[in-house]
Amino acid sequence: MGLRPLPPSLRNIFYLGAYQDAINKSDIPNLSSDDAVERNSLVYRSYIALSCYQVVISEIDSSASTTLQAVKLLAFYLAGDKVGFSGIRTEPDWTLF
C-alpha cells in the first residue's frame, strides 16, 4: 500500500470557509510527510478561523516543521498572547560598531 496524496477536496473545503468540515474530514491515512504537514496546516488554520487559538498553541510543539511554527505564531498573534513571542529573537546576536 503506497502513500496517498492530499486530496484537493480538503483544500477546497478549507478555501470555501467550511472550517469545521475541513477539520472533520482531515483524518486521511498514509500521507507523505509533506502532505501531512499541509493537511495539519489546513487543520490548524481551520481552528484559527474558528477562534480556537489555544488548540493550535498547545498542539504544535517546538519540533514541528517551519510551516506549522508559522501557523502557531499566527495563533499567538491573534490570541493577543505576548508570552508566546518571548522565545523568538527579534534582534540578531551580534551588534554593529
Backbone as a printed PyTorch tensor [residue, N CA C, xyz], in Angstrom:
tensor([[[  0.8390,  -1.1730,   0.0000],
         [  0.0000,   0.0000,   0.0000],
         [  0.8870,   1.2400,   0.0000]],

        [[  0.7450,   2.0910,  -1.0030],
         [  1.5820,   3.2700,  -1.1280],
         [  1.0140,   4.4680,  -0.3950]],

        [[  1.7860,   5.5240,  -0.4490],
         [  1.3530,   6.7630,   0.1810],
         [  0.3140,   7.4490,  -0.6930]],

        [[ -0.6630,   8.0370,  -0.0510],
         [ -1.7180,   8.7370,  -0.7750],
         [ -1.4300,  10.2340,  -0.7830]],

        [[ -1.7630,  10.9150,  -1.8820],
         [ -1.6120,  12.3760,  -1.8860],
         [ -2.7670,  13.0290,  -1.1280]],

        [[ -2.5510,  14.2530,  -0.7310],
         [ -3.6060,  15.0090,  -0.0700],
         [ -4.6980,  15.3010,  -1.0900]],

        [[ -5.9310,  14.9100,  -0.8060],
         [ -6.9910,  15.1420,  -1.7930],
         [ -7.2940,  16.6340,  -1.9400]],

        [[ -7.5040,  17.0870,  -3.1660],
         [ -7.8000,  18.5090,  -3.3660],
         [ -9.0960,  18.9380,  -2.6950]],

        [[ -9.9720,  17.9940,  -2.4080],
         [-11.2410,  18.3630,  -1.7760],
         [-11.0270,  18.9800,  -0.3950]],

        [[-10.0000,  18.5510,   0.3350],
         [ -9.7360,  19.1380,   1.6500],
         [ -9.3410,  20.6040,   1.5050]],

        [[ -8.5040,  20.8980,   0.5190],
         [ -8.1420,  22.2950,   0.2620],
         [ -9.3800,  23.1050,  -0.1290]],

        [[-10.1980,  22.5310,  -1.0000],
         [-11.4020,  23.2350,  -1.4480],
         [-12.3410,  23.5300,  -0.2860]],

        [[-12.5290,  22.5530,   0.5810],
         [-13.4000,  22.7480,   1.7420],
         [-12.8700,  23.8910,   2.6050]],

        [[-11.5570,  23.8990,   2.8250],
         [-10.9530,  24.9710,   3.6270],
         [-11.1490,  26.3290,   2.9630]],

        [[-10.8340,  26.4100,   1.6640],
         [-10.9180,  27.6950,   0.9720],
         [-12.3550,  28.1860,   0.8100]],

        [[-13.3200,  27.2890,   0.8710],
         [-14.7240,  27.6950,   0.8320],
         [-15.2150,  28.2080,   2.1840]],

        [[-14.4090,  28.0150,   3.2120],
         [-14.7680,  28.5230,   4.5320],
         [-15.5280,  27.5370,   5.3970]],

        [[-15.5930,  26.2940,   4.9800],
         [-16.2570,  25.2610,   5.7910],
         [-15.2100,  24.6610,   6.7270]],

        [[-14.8080,  25.4490,   7.7150],
         [-13.6690,  25.0830,   8.5540],
         [-13.9300,  23.8520,   9.4110]],

        [[-15.1080,  23.7550,  10.0020],
         [-15.4040,  22.5810,  10.8220],
         [-15.4310,  21.3250,   9.9590]],

        [[-15.9400,  21.4340,   8.7620],
         [-15.9650,  20.2990,   7.8400],
         [-14.5430,  19.8910,   7.4480]],

        [[-13.6630,  20.8710,   7.2600],
         [-12.2620,  20.5680,   6.9390],
         [-11.6030,  19.8120,   8.0900]],

        [[-11.9050,  20.2120,   9.3120],
         [-11.3560,  19.5100,  10.4780],
         [-11.9010,  18.0880,  10.5320]],

        [[-13.1960,  17.9410,  10.3150],
         [-13.8310,  16.6200,  10.3960],
         [-13.3350,  15.6630,   9.3210]],

        [[-12.9870,  16.1720,   8.1540],
         [-12.5730,  15.3160,   7.0410],
         [-11.0600,  15.2100,   6.9010]],

        [[-10.3270,  15.5990,   7.9220],
         [ -8.8670,  15.6300,   7.8180],
         [ -8.1910,  14.3140,   8.1810]],

        [[ -8.9340,  13.3370,   8.6250],
         [ -8.3400,  12.0530,   9.0060],
         [ -8.0750,  11.2270,   7.7490]],

        [[ -6.9120,  11.4630,   7.1530],
         [ -6.5350,  10.8020,   5.9040],
         [ -5.2790,   9.9740,   6.1810]],

        [[ -5.3770,   8.6510,   6.1100],
         [ -4.2110,   7.8070,   6.4180],
         [ -3.2110,   7.7560,   5.2650]],

        [[ -2.0090,   7.3400,   5.5860],
         [ -0.9430,   7.0590,   4.6110],
         [ -0.5540,   8.2580,   3.7520]],

        [[ -0.4280,   9.4260,   4.3560],
         [  0.0310,  10.6050,   3.6230],
         [  1.5520,  10.6810,   3.6820]],

        [[  2.1440,  11.2450,   2.6430],
         [  3.5800,  11.5080,   2.7010],
         [  3.8200,  12.5850,   3.7530]],

        [[  5.0610,  12.7560,   4.1620],
         [  5.3460,  13.7310,   5.2250],
         [  5.0030,  15.1550,   4.7820]],

        [[  5.2720,  15.4910,   3.5220],
         [  4.9340,  16.8300,   3.0260],
         [  3.4230,  17.0500,   3.0030]],

        [[  2.6880,  16.0360,   2.5610],
         [  1.2330,  16.1530,   2.5270],
         [  0.6430,  16.1880,   3.9370]],

        [[  1.2700,  15.4800,   4.8660],
         [  0.8010,  15.5070,   6.2550],
         [  0.9870,  16.8990,   6.8590]],

        [[  2.0980,  17.5490,   6.5280],
         [  2.3300,  18.9140,   7.0140],
         [  1.2860,  19.8600,   6.4190]],

        [[  0.9910,  19.6990,   5.1280],
         [ -0.0210,  20.5540,   4.5060],
         [ -1.3960,  20.3040,   5.1170]],

        [[ -1.7220,  19.0350,   5.3450],
         [ -3.0010,  18.7080,   5.9830],
         [ -3.0830,  19.3350,   7.3690]],

        [[ -2.0160,  19.1730,   8.1600],
         [ -2.0040,  19.7440,   9.5090],
         [ -2.1100,  21.2620,   9.4660]],

        [[ -1.4570,  21.8660,   8.4950],
         [ -1.5350,  23.3120,   8.3430],
         [ -2.9720,  23.7530,   8.0720]],

        [[ -3.6550,  23.0500,   7.1880],
         [ -5.0530,  23.3850,   6.8970],
         [ -5.9430,  23.1740,   8.1150]],

        [[ -5.6890,  22.1100,   8.8520],
         [ -6.4910,  21.8290,  10.0480],
         [ -6.2780,  22.9140,  11.0990]],

        [[ -5.0240,  23.2510,  11.3760],
         [ -4.7520,  24.2640,  12.3920],
         [ -5.2170,  25.6460,  11.9470]],

        [[ -5.1220,  25.9420,  10.6710],
         [ -5.6580,  27.2120,  10.1710],
         [ -7.1790,  27.2380,  10.2930]],

        [[ -7.8060,  26.0810,  10.1660],
         [ -9.2560,  25.9950,  10.3810],
         [ -9.5930,  26.2890,  11.8350]],

        [[ -8.8040,  25.7280,  12.7540],
         [ -9.0220,  26.0290,  14.1730],
         [ -8.8520,  27.5240,  14.4400]],

        [[ -7.8660,  28.1410,  13.8070],
         [ -7.6610,  29.5780,  13.9790],
         [ -8.8640,  30.3510,  13.4500]],

        [[ -9.3820,  29.9410,  12.2970],
         [-10.5510,  30.6200,  11.7260],
         [-11.7690,  30.4930,  12.6350]],

        [[-11.8200,  29.4220,  13.4120],
         [-12.9200,  29.2140,  14.3590],
         [-12.6100,  29.8180,  15.7330]],

        [[-11.5250,  30.5850,  15.8170],
         [-11.0780,  31.2540,  17.0480],
         [-10.6970,  30.2790,  18.1580]],

        [[-10.2270,  29.1050,  17.8000],
         [ -9.7540,  28.1120,  18.7760],
         [ -8.2280,  28.1880,  18.8450]],

        [[ -7.7270,  29.3250,  19.2730],
         [ -6.2900,  29.5790,  19.2550],
         [ -5.5240,  28.6530,  20.1900]],

        [[ -6.0790,  28.3820,  21.3600],
         [ -5.3730,  27.5630,  22.3450],
         [ -5.1470,  26.1380,  21.8540]],

        [[ -6.0390,  25.6260,  21.0310],
         [ -5.8440,  24.2880,  20.4660],
         [ -4.5670,  24.2730,  19.6360]],

        [[ -4.4070,  25.2780,  18.8050],
         [ -3.2300,  25.3710,  17.9370],
         [ -1.9700,  25.5720,  18.7700]],

        [[ -2.0320,  26.4780,  19.7220],
         [ -0.8640,  26.7940,  20.5450],
         [ -0.4170,  25.5760,  21.3470]],

        [[ -1.3610,  24.8220,  21.8700],
         [ -0.9910,  23.6830,  22.7130],
         [ -0.5590,  22.4570,  21.9110]],

        [[ -1.0570,  22.2900,  20.7030],
         [ -0.7490,  21.0750,  19.9480],
         [  0.5140,  21.1620,  19.0980]],

        [[  0.9160,  22.3470,  18.6970],
         [  2.1230,  22.4770,  17.8730],
         [  3.3050,  22.7120,  18.8020]],

        [[  4.2420,  21.7750,  18.8110],
         [  5.3980,  21.9230,  19.6950],
         [  6.6070,  22.4630,  18.9310]],

        [[  7.6910,  22.6570,  19.6370],
         [  8.8700,  23.2950,  19.0490],
         [  9.5720,  22.4240,  18.0130]],

        [[  9.2760,  21.1390,  17.9720],
         [  9.9170,  20.2690,  16.9840],
         [  9.1280,  20.1850,  15.6770]],

        [[  8.0160,  20.8970,  15.5850],
         [  7.1890,  20.8710,  14.3760],
         [  7.8940,  21.5990,  13.2330]],

        [[  7.4000,  21.3870,  12.0340],
         [  8.0010,  21.9990,  10.8460],
         [  7.8640,  23.5210,  10.8860]],

        [[  8.6310,  24.1780,  10.0450],
         [  8.5970,  25.6350,   9.9640],
         [  7.2100,  26.1330,   9.5760]],

        [[  6.5530,  25.4180,   8.6940],
         [  5.2000,  25.7900,   8.2740],
         [  4.2530,  25.8190,   9.4660]],

        [[  4.3140,  24.7850,  10.2900],
         [  3.4270,  24.7270,  11.4510],
         [  3.8290,  25.7370,  12.5210]],

        [[  5.1250,  26.0340,  12.6230],
         [  5.5610,  27.0670,  13.5660],
         [  4.9780,  28.4250,  13.1730]],

        [[  4.9040,  28.6890,  11.8660],
         [  4.3120,  29.9440,  11.3970],
         [  2.8240,  30.0030,  11.7400]],

        [[  2.1420,  28.8800,  11.6170],
         [  0.7210,  28.8250,  11.9820],
         [  0.5590,  29.0660,  13.4790]],

        [[  1.4610,  28.5040,  14.2710],
         [  1.4060,  28.7110,  15.7210],
         [  1.6280,  30.1840,  16.0640]],

        [[  2.5580,  30.8310,  15.3810],
         [  2.7840,  32.2580,  15.6230],
         [  1.5570,  33.0870,  15.2680]],

        [[  0.8700,  32.7000,  14.2060],
         [ -0.3700,  33.3880,  13.8530],
         [ -1.3990,  33.2350,  14.9720]],

        [[ -1.4870,  32.0430,  15.5430],
         [ -2.4230,  31.8200,  16.6530],
         [ -2.0450,  32.6770,  17.8620]],

        [[ -0.7410,  32.7540,  18.1720],
         [ -0.2930,  33.6140,  19.2680],
         [ -0.6790,  35.0650,  18.9980]],

        [[ -0.4440,  35.5130,  17.7880],
         [ -0.7350,  36.9020,  17.4300],
         [ -2.2240,  37.2080,  17.5580]],

        [[ -3.0440,  36.3430,  16.9940],
         [ -4.4830,  36.5910,  17.0230],
         [ -5.0720,  36.4280,  18.4220]],

        [[ -4.4400,  35.6040,  19.2430],
         [ -4.9040,  35.4350,  20.6180],
         [ -4.4670,  36.6000,  21.4960]],

        [[ -3.5390,  37.4000,  20.9880],
         [ -3.0380,  38.5200,  21.7730],
         [ -2.0930,  38.0740,  22.8670]],

        [[ -1.4610,  36.9340,  22.6860],
         [ -0.5820,  36.3530,  23.6980],
         [  0.8400,  36.8470,  23.4880]],

        [[  1.2840,  37.7140,  24.3610],
         [  2.6460,  38.2380,  24.2650],
         [  3.6740,  37.2390,  24.7870]],

        [[  3.2640,  36.3280,  25.6490],
         [  4.1890,  35.3610,  26.2310],
         [  4.7540,  34.4390,  25.1620]],

        [[  3.9670,  34.0850,  24.1840],
         [  4.4130,  33.1570,  23.1580],
         [  5.5380,  33.6840,  22.3050]],

        [[  5.6570,  34.9870,  22.2170],
         [  6.7000,  35.5740,  21.3950],
         [  8.0250,  35.7080,  22.1340]],

        [[  8.0670,  35.3790,  23.4120],
         [  9.2920,  35.5770,  24.1830],
         [ 10.4290,  34.6820,  23.7140]],

        [[ 10.1100,  33.5370,  23.1290],
         [ 11.1570,  32.6350,  22.6740],
         [ 11.6800,  32.9580,  21.2960]],

        [[ 11.1800,  33.9990,  20.6850],
         [ 11.5730,  34.3510,  19.3250],
         [ 12.4560,  35.5820,  19.3700]],

        [[ 13.6260,  35.4500,  18.7930],
         [ 14.5490,  36.5820,  18.7820],
         [ 14.1300,  37.5610,  17.7010]],

        [[ 14.0990,  38.8100,  18.0570],
         [ 13.7900,  39.8380,  17.0710],
         [ 15.0310,  40.6360,  16.7020]],

        [[ 16.1100,  40.4470,  17.4430],
         [ 17.3570,  41.1410,  17.1580],
         [ 18.4490,  40.1040,  16.9440]],

        [[ 19.4000,  40.4020,  16.0860],
         [ 20.4910,  39.4440,  15.8850],
         [ 21.3800,  39.3490,  17.1250]],

        [[ 22.1480,  38.2760,  17.1980],
         [ 23.0450,  38.0640,  18.3330],
         [ 24.2770,  38.9680,  18.2840]],

        [[ 24.5290,  39.5680,  17.1630],
         [ 25.7160,  40.4010,  17.0270],
         [ 25.3040,  41.8640,  16.9400]],

        [[ 26.2220,  42.7190,  17.2050],
         [ 25.9620,  44.1590,  17.0990],
         [ 26.9710,  44.7790,  16.1520]],

        [[ 26.5700,  45.8420,  15.5320],
         [ 27.4690,  46.5800,  14.6440],
         [ 28.1240,  47.7070,  15.4270]],

        [[ 29.3720,  47.9350,  15.1590],
         [ 30.0870,  49.0160,  15.8430],
         [ 30.0940,  50.2480,  14.9970]]])
